[in-house]
């Protein structure tokens, strides 16, 4: 099998199982927790740093929400079985980079990896993320090249892969739909909160030797859980379908 076909085959396999990449990255982060300590041995500083990391991850989620809220059904989704696209997105964030959803994923995982303040851990997570998603991006682009031909070639020749080129901005040609974003991203929203809460609990156990829940994180977790349950119920009842 030629290298090009091998890369595409691997990318499609990674695409199908990309939901499980977090398990690998979280496992690496848990290993790093063995040497965890509060910054300056100060719990208050630690809380500030954790909130900064949470904001980095929410910035990534915000990118995903913006992208999805301005794309039509059948594109930029969370499907895992196979590549699909009813049209080629070339406006909005897709006008300044070709893979804005994966840029969002990058910031989500960057925020989580920064939690422990270990430079080697963040670097390792970035490298794994890049090697994994590089194959997925290659497979996606081969699919789009075959389906959209010249339209894809013209767009890809003028749009960077991952680092935005802001002077290429074009307004989205699809109206904003908060319902679509909520329908697709409510699980990601809760996954971020659950991941940070889990790391907070484990890190405090390592430092204090006992389970001691921080009221701020308890509040954040239950807000996240309540939001998740409400949106999941609305989605099952068909109330989050875009008008």
Steps between C-alpha positions, in 0.01 A plus 500: 500500500638843403578745779218731395241220525654383828474850650139531388409158637663579833332841509157347442564251778609781735194701392267217597662455841596861573253518790732266690813716463408684824543172690864482385571864578324482837703191587822693433375791711417265788858370493619859535283544809744291703722804556222757529535792741326834541681795336708654777333248735199732498150362440357841404760538222411151388132593469588801286718287273228235466249764394744638244542148356121459495469825303755373245290187450179702478667720239546183293137405558400851396677448167307178445169663598556790260591267213207266550248779555583635151502176299212311343385155606708220351833679543740559791328247722601241756442200275756227560412222259612662173587825328203697371429849368198623307686820409843658534528757778713794381369796702519602865792336677537268202611804300809551720596135566390161371454316831351740759328223697832331564652834599223514760587148614865605529420781746268274699781252555763769546299638793469157660869419448604832660322402823813337647745777393742242353652626173595152382145374556343779295761451227434125491123553475550752218722257308256211540211725400684618189610152386149367551306782337746548217390160368133587547541831317676324214217246466232769518667706230534201267128436545417866428737508202321206337152636574540870418794499258597846373295678768706328769828563318434873472399527866789290635757685289400829661414390855757381758454163665514580870646845572242772421564762235266775618526719192311228308186539712161464331173536686311172556238430234286303748302682769598450864319207666551465874274193501732313266804589710330390822380176340850409381720639779316447829689175562835669432408778743434253780804288411726803557344576838507133605867466399607805699292400802654153493854641482420744782373221725793267429761776541353604835504140620869477404583821688277460807478122520121513535191581295414865554262651245548865409162677500589700186566185298193327645292797380665499154447126468129509589438795268667300224309182584165682516567668165598166347186322624269780387649522150511122465129482587416779255699326225321168557165680478605660172491853642854591391442453128591817311194684366 
